[in-house]
Amino acid sequence: MVARLFTNIIIFDGTGSDPFPGEVLVVGNRIETVAGGSDRIARTEAMEIVDGGGGCLMPGLVEPHGHITFTDVAALKELGEIPPEEHVLKTMHNAKLLLESGFTSVYSAASAKPRTEVVIRNEINAGRIPGPRLLAASPEVTSTGGLGDERQAHLDHQALEYIADGVDEVRKAVRFLSREGVDTIKVNLSGDVFVRPGFAEKCAYSEEEIAAAASEAHDRDCWLSCHARADRSVQLALKYDFRVIYHCDYATTETIDMLEEAKDRVFLAPAIGVIYATAYEAADWGITPEVVEQMRLIPMMERCIEAHQEMRKRGLRVLPGGDYGFAWNPNGSNARDLEHFMNFFGYTANETLHAATEMGGRLMGMGDELGLVKNGYLADLLLVNGDPTADITLLQNRNNILIVMKDGQYEKRRSPE
Ligand SMILES: [Zn+2]
């Protein structure tokens, strides 16, 4: 087995502790030894010595709200216009882009078409195309008129949705998507301001429909994630054991208490990136300050910030991941969410990076072997030109990520500029 020794590095190990000088030996696809301080790992003839140039070796990042089938579109409808053949290829390119941007794992928060991520995941796992470890999602299971339903009365039109209304259709949707091989099913439990003002505070599915989706998914060992901005949607997601609850903007103190009680079984991710970019950086695409005002987007963002500051104080498992895949919030810029975590929710850089690595490993269901620089863990590693705990924005520039290693293999290697 190939042995590689990273030397002349500082190590951010993923636990949230400060980086420390040391050496790391990778043998095959696993981390064999982590040595800190003045300890040195014994050299052998066969070892490849990798001089890190004083950079930071850290666990590969995990994207908890990935959308690699979203092709940086300005409207959801455009996703439906992409034929499946092109869509697979575009998704393949995004998988490579995320990997080269430092994301060695992606937990998908919906695929635009039912089989796109499934086939990309299978090809990545078979080693035939480059890409992160991928948990493939379903399209967004949504109700008529819900987020993602882009049809008009006179015109059928697909976007990123799988329409299911009523208990029977919801059951059938989950059965179908599970048959096609998704790892996780995304259900849009609440509405959204992106559909109409005020709708984010309302449920888009009844309790009976949610219960049906959950029982089918649990029986088929599919994980569940949900779009849940409304308070009641968050409560129902908890009641029916959704594993990942996205957004939670309108969660009340009572609901946050319930989330706290469930903190060891639920993962949360606000997806602040897309809200921020839509509010302040999308004018070139027609989302002017006047449109933002009409959408009532800023009040929603304020609620999101308030709720997640409280969740941080309670020690809940809140992860980054900001819905990257839109024109003003493109795939590849996913590391921007890390900076938002510090600016808006009050996390330190170390806490943020811990959420994106060690907690990310747990989100992937691989917490005992992924997300830490630790003996025996999988060698998913980044060498960063600089210390991201001192300046987290370093990770937003792909050129600062000198090495990406996944499962012990180099996926990217470049020299510092
Ligand atoms: Zn999303």
Boltz pocket constraint, residues with backbone or C-beta under 6 A from the ligand:
constraints:
  - pocket:
      binder: B
      contacts: [[A, 65], [A, 66], [A, 67], [A, 109], [A, 110], [A, 323]]
      max_distance: 6.0
